[in-house]
Amino acid sequence: MTPSRPSARQAQPGPIDQALQRWHPALPLAVAFSGGADSTALLLACWQRWPQQVAAIHVHHGLQAAADDFAAFCQHFCAQRGIALHTVHCNARPARGQSPEDAARQARYAALAQGAHALAATLGQPIASIALAQHADDQVETLLLALSRGAGLPGLAAMPAHWQRPDCPHLHWHRPLLQVPGAALRQWLRAQGQDWLEDPSNANPAFTRNRIRRQVLPALERAFPAFRSTFARSSAHAAQAQTLLEEIALQDWQAAGQRPAIAALQALSPARQANVLRYWLASVGATAQAAQLRELQKQIAACTTRGHRIRLKVGQGYVLRQGDALIWLQSNQPHQSNS
Ligand SMILES: Nc1ncnc2c1ncn2[C@@H]1O[C@H](COP(=O)(O)OP(=O)(O)OP(=O)(O)O)[C@@H](O)[C@H]1O
């Protein structure tokens, strides 16, 4: 961890101010504050704009060596300005089959929701919005990572600027800096005379994201100077198309039944059938790999007699035929076939 020193004290208007002027979150607002450059810039800018209405939540990742330094930096920053801060301790351990990054992300969102709940008691009113500091470069990295995995539309849609979660329906989640380049945030902090902490893992080339940041983004900058906004436009198109696919999937699922009827699935075009199968499987917490989905569709097409059985591994369980419909059961759940 290296404290970065400010180089100038002169404030200058720039993309961060414009981003905040375009943004109208419900207040009070809590900023997810790591102590890194991006969230330090976001918290400082929000606090300057809504001085009495901004709080902060820090997630203390106990497993990282530098975690105490980050927590101490956040405490000091907030105490200097009278910003209410809540620190949540969280040790994310990946479940079987889950990546460490995904485990950390899920645990962070749960911790932030918990932090918002705790802050409500301190402030005497509920937190209405939580803001995260991902910026335009993070968005491009997310899109490139999705492309490198061969992701479908949900991956290409990258990160939404606003969303809500079913586990805390009254809370609005925002990413107000998605159109601001990362370098502009650091430049703004320097102009404000504000330092921040550098996460040592950001320099580790073992992480694909870091290699994209250091090698691919500079090359894109040279070849396509407008890549941040054009890539973001493509992601927005993907997000809109994905919304439409989900609406169609929901209609088809409602028509096919909670446990989708095989005959109803057979009546759909292959693309539409794959769409509703993915949607149904996601609703039970299973993600079908492309090959599993292809095999499932093959078996649905072949299922023309009473005695035809379907049993196919998908996610942490199995898709099975039960009567005239499909069910999904977790691997350890007992099942009696009556097909
Ligand atoms: N330990 C944490 N506590 C609270 N919020 C966090 C924490 N880590 C990340 N966040 C929030 O999630 C956002 C995305 O996290 P990520 O680790 O990708 O960010 P980053 O690029 O390192 O940003 P930052 O420079 O703010 O740390 C951060 O900008 C911040 O708003």
PDBQT file of the ligand as one rigid body, heavy atoms in Angstrom, charges set to zero:
ROOT
HETATM    1  N1  LIG A 401     -13.737  -2.893   0.689  1.00  0.00    +0.000 N 
HETATM    2  C1  LIG A 401     -14.710  -2.170   0.120  1.00  0.00    +0.000 A 
HETATM    3  N2  LIG A 401     -15.579  -1.501   0.894  1.00  0.00    +0.000 NA
HETATM    4  C2  LIG A 401     -16.584  -0.772   0.353  1.00  0.00    +0.000 A 
HETATM    5  N3  LIG A 401     -16.780  -0.649  -0.959  1.00  0.00    +0.000 NA
HETATM    6  C3  LIG A 401     -15.932  -1.302  -1.778  1.00  0.00    +0.000 A 
HETATM    7  C4  LIG A 401     -14.861  -2.085  -1.291  1.00  0.00    +0.000 A 
HETATM    8  N4  LIG A 401     -14.178  -2.602  -2.339  1.00  0.00    +0.000 NA
HETATM    9  C5  LIG A 401     -14.813  -2.129  -3.437  1.00  0.00    +0.000 A 
HETATM   10  N5  LIG A 401     -15.861  -1.358  -3.109  1.00  0.00    +0.000 N 
HETATM   11  C6  LIG A 401     -16.797  -0.643  -4.002  1.00  0.00    +0.000 C 
HETATM   12  O1  LIG A 401     -16.953  -1.418  -5.192  1.00  0.00    +0.000 OA
HETATM   13  C7  LIG A 401     -16.456  -0.676  -6.303  1.00  0.00    +0.000 C 
HETATM   14  C8  LIG A 401     -15.805  -1.627  -7.276  1.00  0.00    +0.000 C 
HETATM   15  O2  LIG A 401     -14.826  -2.393  -6.620  1.00  0.00    +0.000 OA
HETATM   16  P1  LIG A 401     -13.439  -2.726  -7.292  1.00  0.00    +0.000 P 
HETATM   17  O3  LIG A 401     -12.650  -3.539  -6.339  1.00  0.00    +0.000 OA
HETATM   18  O4  LIG A 401     -13.713  -3.213  -8.651  1.00  0.00    +0.000 OA
HETATM   19  O5  LIG A 401     -12.950  -1.226  -7.341  1.00  0.00    +0.000 OA
HETATM   20  P2  LIG A 401     -11.618  -0.476  -7.566  1.00  0.00    +0.000 P 
HETATM   21  O6  LIG A 401     -11.473  -0.212  -9.033  1.00  0.00    +0.000 OA
HETATM   22  O7  LIG A 401     -10.501  -1.060  -6.812  1.00  0.00    +0.000 OA
HETATM   23  O8  LIG A 401     -12.198   0.898  -6.861  1.00  0.00    +0.000 OA
HETATM   24  P3  LIG A 401     -11.605   1.717  -5.672  1.00  0.00    +0.000 P 
HETATM   25  O9  LIG A 401     -10.472   2.465  -6.329  1.00  0.00    +0.000 OA
HETATM   26  O10 LIG A 401     -12.690   2.609  -5.179  1.00  0.00    +0.000 OA
HETATM   27  O11 LIG A 401     -11.190   0.698  -4.651  1.00  0.00    +0.000 OA
HETATM   28  C9  LIG A 401     -15.501   0.348  -5.697  1.00  0.00    +0.000 C 
HETATM   29  O12 LIG A 401     -15.325   1.459  -6.532  1.00  0.00    +0.000 OA
HETATM   30  C10 LIG A 401     -16.203   0.693  -4.416  1.00  0.00    +0.000 C 
HETATM   31  O13 LIG A 401     -17.267   1.622  -4.610  1.00  0.00    +0.000 OA
ENDROOT
TORSDOF 0
